[in-house]
Amino acid sequence: MLRKSKSTSKSFAILSIITIIEKVLSFVYQAMIAGMIGANSTSDAYFTAAEFFVLIDSTLLSALVIVLLNMYTNKIADLSEKEADLFLVNIVRIVFPITVVLSVAIFIFSYPLSYLIGPGYTAEGRTILNSDIKYMALVPTFLSITSVGLAILRREKNFLVVGLKSMFLSTSGMIFVLIAHFTSFPKTNILCFGYVLAYFLYMVTVCFVTRKHRLLSPGLPQWSVDEKRLIKMLIPLVISNGILKVSMMIDKIICSTVGEGAVSCLTYSHTLYYFVEALFITNLSTVLLSDFNELSANGMRNEMANKISKAISMMILLLIPITIITVIYRYEIVRLVFMRGTFLESDVLRVGNLIMIYSIGFVPSVISNIYMNVHYAKGKTSITMKISLISIGINIATSIILSHFIGLLGIAVGTVISIVISVILYSSSIQKFIPEYRGFITTKKIFKLLGASIICVFCTLLVHSSIKNYIISFITGCGVGCISFLAMLLLEKEDDVKGIIDFVLGKIRLCR
């Protein structure tokens, strides 16, 4: 039986608000580190060690959440919530000792690990990095319990708690930065204390919110068909996530061959691209995965096909004007965010051109993520692994080839090409196990979007050329561009736009 739950739009709105707050806190935290601790061996060691544990989180434990969400939802549909809870309790009994062993191994082998993740460190920096790794070794153990709890919260659409992890990290970090600055407490390792505390507090919060499920019940773990199936689904997903991280590292390696400052420019452009990705693509994927799992578990393929089409259509309406505005105001965006100190106008041009290419990938990226989550919901993790391998192989090959002809831009073009290829592969795969899905766009809708896009480009360019102050121009251009795009779609009687307006007006009436 389907449960009564929050709407997708409301869940997406909650996550978007949390993301904006988290990004602001993260920026403040970064600024506090720079201002109160500086750029030295302490901050370098912290960022390097934190990146290592992010790798563990994003490859192993994030994959565990996705697989558990799928299996937990299906167990509730097939059996009962009590049986599903017993399954998760058993998973905690299996995963917890494994991550304890992993934490102990990281603690013991922290010194050779410091050479692996920071080969160029000085003796002083290596000492700090080594001790940071030792202190942070507890993080995988905390995350193992948290990951199982997150499967429950994501099914229940409790995205308020789901989205708090980064806020915990920033807030806890800021507290310890202030302690280091205003007291005589040693600054060495101070940042990693805040990092570990944040993960501990987040684990406690998740356990408290999911306390009725009694995830920490004592007992011996048991192996059954379900646990074997979990591993079978988990391994391809871990490989896919790991390959993605390796691909990002390879992009940096390729980038280092095209000139001085190229790696930094690529990193800056990624920062701005990932903001849009986190706000729209990642948040929507988080919400939709819960919906897709629910529909899949109850065999509602027609509803699932309709939800796929609706989600993609709505995101296209959001991301097309954002893409147009980003392309037109690419240099203004870079100046606004980075243009200070030693950041030169030549750097603005390079980063701006990269952002222009990456922004073209906004729409295909969201489509690819939605399709990928459909595969997760259907338990097709082996297919996502194969498509990830093909996509990343194309990304690396095209980036290497194009970088020889157009330099730094070739890497961004290679990334966009690989995303488009993944959309084609995912679309072909979905047709096989959800034949009810007929695609997300019609010829009539293409012409509507084309007309609205032309109006948006014209109006935004008019503002861009008329207002000289780039901050005022950017703010005005955003408003005029989005309004003109939606207004044109309204004139064309686009149903999705009318649906958005009716939804907003309905909420306003309820508030009254």
N, C-alpha and C positions, 0 to 999 in steps of 0.2 A: 504493500500500500504506500502511495506517495505521501510524504509528510508535508505539513504546512510549513512554508519557509519564507524567508525574506525574498523579495523580488531581485532579479539580476541587476536592475538599474540601481536599486537602493544599495545593494552590496558593493557594486562598482563605485558608487558615489562615496561610500564610507572609506573604501580602500584608497580612493583618489585623494580624499582629504587627509588621511593618515600619511600618504606618500608625500604630499606637499609639506606637511609639518615635519616629517622625517628629513626631507631634503634641506629644509631651512635649519633644523637642528644640526644636521651633519655639516653644513657649511659653517655654522657658528663654532662647532667643535673643531673643525679643521683650522679655522682662524685662531682659536684659542691655543691650539698646539703650536702654530707658527709664532704667535705673539708671546707666549709665556714659556715655551720650551725651546722653540727655534728649530732650525734644520741642522741636526747633529746626529751623533751616533745613537742617542736615546730614541729619537723619533724614527730614524732609519730602521733600527732593530724592531721597533714596535710595528711599523707598517709591513715589514717583511714577514715577521712572524704571524701577524694577523692575516695576511694574504694566504699563508700556508693553511691556516685553519678554515678560512673561507673556502679553499679548494676542497677540503674534506666535507664541509657542510654542503656545498653546491653539487658535489658529485655523488657522494654516498648517501647522506642523510636526507637531502631533498628528494632523491630518487625513492627512498624508503617511504616518505610521506605520500608520494603519488601512487605507489603500488598499494600501500595500506588503505588509502582512501578508496581505491577501486575495489579491493577485496572486502573491506568493511561494509561498504554500501551494498555489495552483492549478497553478503551474508545476512544483512538485515532483511533484504528483499526475499531471500530464499528460506531463511530460518526465523530468527527473531533478534531483537536488539541485545537480549541477554547472551545469546550464543555468540553474537558478534563481539560483545565486550570480552567474553572469555578468550576469544581468539586474540584480541589485542593484548590482554594480560599475559598470555603465553608468549607473544612476540616480545614484550618487555623483558620477560625472563630469559629469552634467547639473546636479544640484542644487547642488553645491559652488560652482561659479563664479557661479551665480545669487545665492546667499546672500552670497558675497564682495562682489558688486556692491551688494546690499542693505545690508551692513555699511558699505561706503564711503559710500553715499548717506546713511545715518543719521548717520555721522560728519560729513559735509559740511554737512548740513542740521540739525544738532543744535540750533542756536539757534531757528529757526522752530518746530521740534518742541517745544521747551521752552515756547513760547507756546501750542501746541495742547494739550499735556497738563497744563500748569500755568499757566493764564492769570492767576491772581491773585498770583503770586510777586513778592516785593520784588526789588530789584536784586541784593542779596547772594544771596538764594535762587535767583534765575535763573542767576547765575554758577555756583553749585554744581550746579544741575540740568543746565545745559548741559555742564559737564565730566563729570558722571556719565553722561550719554547718550553722550558721546564714548568714555569708557572701556568702557561696556557694549556698544558697537556690535559688538564681536567675538562676542557671544553667539549671534546667528543663524547665523553660520558654524560655530561649534562644534556647534550643535543640528542642523544639516543632516546632518553625519556621524553624530551620535548617533541621529537618527531612523531612518536606514537600518539601523543596528545593532540598534535596538530591535525592528524587525520580525522579525529573526532570533531574538532572545532571547524575544520573546513567543510565537513559534511553538514554540520549544523549551521553553517554560514555565519559563524561568530568571527567575522573578519576584523572586528575591533581588536581582539586579542592576537589574531594571526599576524596583523600588521605592526605589532608593537616591538618586534625584536630590534630593528634598527634604532628606534627611539630609545630603547633601553641602553643600547651601546653608546649612543651619543650623549645621553643624559648622565649615565654613570661615568663616562670618560671625562665630561666637563667637570664633574665634581672632583675627580682625582687630579685633574690639571690645576684646579683652584687650590686644592690641598698642597700640591707641590709648589705652587707659586707663592702662597701666603704663609707657609710654614717652613720649618727647617727639615721637613721630611725629604729623604733622598729622592732625587728625580729619576735615578736609574731604576728601570722596571716599573715606574709609577703608572705608566699608561696601560701596561698589561694587567695590572691589578683591577683597573676599571673595566677592562675587557672581560676578564673572568667573572667579576661580580655581576656584570650585565647578563651574561649567559645563565648564571646561577639564579638570579632573580626572575629571569624569563621562564626558566624551568619551573620554579616555584609557582609562578603565576598560572602557567598552563596546567600544572598539577592541581592547583586549587580550583580552577574553573571546571576541570573535568573530574573532580573528586568523586562524583556519584558513580563513575565507571570503575573506580578502584583499580587503577592501572598498576599500582605498586603492591598488589597483594603478593605475599610470600608464597613460594612453592617451587617445585622442580619443573624445568621446561620439558615440553613434549614435542616430538617430531611426528608430523602426519602429512597427508597429501597436501593440505593447505600450505604448510610451511615450505614444502618442496616447490610448490607452485609459486610461492612468493619469491623464492630465490631465482627460479626460472624467469620470472618477469623482471626481477630487480637487476640482474647482471647486464642485460642489454641496455637498460636505462642508465646504469652507472657508466658503462662504456661510452654511451652517447654523450653524457655530460662531461666525461673526462676528455673526449675527443674535442668537444667545443672549447674547453680551456686550453688544450694543446694548440688548437687552431689560432686562438688569440695570441698565444706566445709566438707562434710561427709568423703571424702578421707583424709582430714587433721585430722579429729577426729579419724578415724581408725588408721592413721599413728602415732598418739600420744600414742598408746597402744603398739607399737613394739620397744620402746627403745628411749633413749635420743638422740637428734639430728636428729631423723627420719623425723620430719616435715620440718626441714631446708633442708635436703638432697632432699626430694620430691620437695620442692619449687625450689631449684637450678636446678634440672633435668627438671622441668616444664619450667623454663626460657629458656633453650636451645631448648627444644622441640617446644615451642611456636614461637621461631625465625623461624624455618623451616615451621611451620604451617602458620605464618603470611606471609612469603615470597612466599610460593607456594600455599597452600591450601586455605587460606582466600582470597588472591588476585585473584586466578582463579575463586573462587566462586562468588566474586563480579562482575567480568566481565561476567561470563557465565549466571548469573541470568538475566542480561539485554538481552542477546541473546535469552535465553529460553522464556522469556516473549514475546519478539517480534515474535518468531516463533509460540508460542502457540496462541497468539492473532490473527495470520493470518491463523491458522489451518494447519500449515506446519509440519505434524507429521513425515513424512519420513525424512525431513531435520533435525528435532529435534532429531530423533533416530540416524541419522548419526553424528550429533554434539556431542551427549552423548558419542558414541563409540570413536570418534576421540579425544575428550578431555581426556577421561580416558586413552586411549592408549598413548597419548603424555606425560601425567603426570607420567605414569608408567615408561616410558623411562627416565624421569628426576629423579624420586625418587628411583629407584632400585640401581643405583650406589651411590646415597647419603646415602641410608640405609646401603649398604655394607661398605662404608668408615666410617660411624658413628659407626658401630659395631666394626670394626677393630681398629679405633683410639679413642674409647670412653674415655679411660683414658687420652690420650694426649689432647683431647678437654677440659676435665675438668681441667687439670693442666694449660692449656693455659688461660682459662677464670677465674678460681677461686683460683688457687694455690698461695696464698699469705697470709701473716699474720698468723692467728691461724687456717687456713684451713689445715688439716692434710692429710697425705697419706691415712689413713683409710677412711677419708671423700671422697677422690678421688675414692677409690674402690667402695664405696656405691653409689655415684652419677653416676659413670661410668656404673655400672651394671644396674641402673635404665634407663639410656639413651639408653643402648643396647635394653632393652625391648620396650621402647617407640618408638624407631626408626623402629622396626618391624611393628608398627602400621601406619607408614607414608602412605604406599600405600592404605590399607583399609580405612584410614581416608579420603584421597582425593576422593576415590570412593563414600564413604558415603556422603560427602559434595556435590558432583556433583548430586547424586541421590536426595538429600534433596532439592536442588535448582530446580530440575525438578518438584518436588511436589509443591514448592512455586509458580512456574510459572503457574502450572495448578490449583492453588487455593486449593490444598489438604492439608491445614494446620492442619486439624483434624487428618489426617493420620500421619503427622510428629510428632504430640503430642503423639499419641499412641505408635509409634515406639520409641520415646524418653523415654517414661515411661518404656517400656519393656527393652530397652537397659540399662538405668540407674539402673533399678531394678537388672538386671543381673550383672552390674558393682559392685554394693554395695554388693550383695550376694557373688559373687566370690572373691571379695577383702577381705571380712571378713573371709571367709573359708581359702583361700590360705595364708593370712597373718599369720595364726596360724601354717602353715607348713613351709613356706619359708620366713616369715618375710616381710620386706619392699618390696621385689620384687613381692610379691603376689598382692599388690595394683596395680602395673604397669601391671602385667599379666591380672588382672581383667579388667582393662581399655581396653587393646587390644582385649580381648575376646568380650567385649560388642560392640566394634567398628565393629568387624567381623560379629556379629549377626545383627547389624543394616544394614550392607551391604546386607545381605541375605534377610532381611525383606523388605528393599527399592526395591531391584531388583524384588522380587515377586510382589510388589505393582505396579511398573512401567509397568510390562507386561500386567496389566489389562486395563490401560487407554492409553498406547502407544504400542499396539501389534506389531507395526513395529520394535520395538527395539528387537534385537536378542542377546544381550550381547556384551561384549567389547573384548573378546579374543577367539581365536581358538586354537585347539590342536597344529597346526603347529607353531603358534606364541609362545605358551608356551615353546616348545622345543628351539626355537630361543632365547628367553629370558633366558632360563636355560643355554644354551651354553655361551651366552655373560656374564652372571653372574659368571659362573665358571672361565672364563678368567679374569674378573674384580677382583675376590677374589684372584686368584693366583698372578696377577701382583701387587695388592695392598699389599698383605702379603710379597711379595719379597722386596718391597720398605721399608715396616715397619721393617723387620728384618735386612736390610742392612744399613740403616742410623740411627745413634745413637741419633743425636740431634732431639728431638721430634718435634720442630717447623718446621725445614727443612723437616723432614720426613713426617709430616702431609701435608704440602704444596705440596711436590712432590707426595705423595700418592694420593692426591685429583686429581691432573692432570693426572697421569698415570692411575688411576682407571677409571676415566670418559672417557679418550681417548681410552683405551683398550676395554671398554664396547661398545662404539659407533663403533669402528673399527670392532669388531666382528660382530655386527649387519649389518654393511655395507657389509662384506664378505658374510653374510647370505641373503643379498639382501632384508633387511627389508624396506618396502615402507615408513614408517613414518620417519625413519632416513634420507632416501634420500630426503623426502619432506622438512625436517628441513634444510638440507644442501643447497638444491635448493633455499629455501626461503632466507637464509642468503646471498648466492652468488648473488641473485637477488637484494637484498638491497645494497650490495657492488657496483654492477654495476651502480645502480641508483645514488649512492653517487659520483661516478666518473663523 
